[in-house]
């Protein structure tokens, strides 16, 4: 799944959860805004984690290529 689609789905999930809590507690739009920020933070964590993982894989491949020569 593409990062953009995943970004939208995760944020949408948390915003919908916040919307549902707002309807339940009649506190519009507090929970929905909080849901947006939580969803955004979760996605930033996922993106940074993937970037570090990709960087490690790239570095390992670079080291493997250097030892083969």
C-alpha positions as CSV (number, residue, x, y, z in Angstrom):
1,X,0.0,0.0,0.0
2,X,1.3,3.4,-0.8
3,X,2.4,5.8,2.0
4,X,-0.1,8.4,0.9
5,X,-3.1,6.1,1.1
6,X,-1.9,4.7,4.4
7,X,-1.5,8.2,5.7
8,X,-5.0,9.1,4.8
9,X,-6.5,5.9,6.2
10,X,-4.7,6.1,9.5
11,X,-5.6,9.8,10.0
12,X,-9.1,9.1,8.8
13,X,-9.5,6.3,11.3
14,X,-8.4,8.5,14.3
15,X,-10.5,11.5,13.1
16,X,-13.6,9.2,12.8
17,X,-12.9,7.9,16.3
18,X,-12.7,11.4,17.5
19,X,-15.9,12.3,15.7
20,X,-17.6,9.3,17.3
21,X,-16.5,10.4,20.7
22,X,-17.6,14.0,20.0
23,X,-21.1,12.7,19.1
24,X,-21.1,10.5,22.2
25,X,-20.0,13.2,24.7
26,X,-21.4,16.2,22.8
27,X,-17.9,17.9,22.8
28,X,-17.5,18.8,19.1
29,X,-14.8,19.2,17.7
30,X,-12.4,18.5,20.5
31,X,-11.9,14.8,20.2
32,X,-11.9,15.0,16.4
33,X,-9.0,17.5,16.5
34,X,-7.2,15.3,19.0
35,X,-7.7,12.3,16.8
36,X,-6.2,14.2,13.8
37,X,-3.1,15.0,15.8
38,X,-2.8,11.5,17.2
39,X,-3.2,10.0,13.7
40,X,-0.6,12.4,12.3
41,X,1.9,11.5,15.1
42,X,1.3,7.8,14.5
43,X,2.0,8.2,10.7
44,X,5.1,10.3,11.3
45,X,6.4,7.5,13.6
46,X,5.7,4.9,11.0
47,X,7.3,6.9,8.2
48,X,10.5,7.6,10.2
49,X,10.7,3.9,11.3
50,X,10.4,2.8,7.6
51,X,13.0,5.4,6.5
52,X,15.5,4.1,9.1
53,X,14.8,0.6,8.1
54,X,15.3,1.4,4.4
55,X,18.5,3.3,5.2
56,X,19.9,0.3,7.1
57,X,19.0,-2.1,4.2
58,X,20.7,0.3,1.7
59,X,23.8,0.6,3.9
60,X,24.0,-3.2,4.2
61,X,23.6,-3.6,0.5
62,X,26.4,-1.0,0.0
63,X,28.7,-2.9,2.3
64,X,27.9,-6.2,0.6
65,X,28.7,-4.6,-2.8
66,X,32.0,-3.3,-1.5
67,X,33.1,-6.7,-0.1
68,X,32.2,-8.4,-3.4
69,X,34.7,-6.3,-5.4
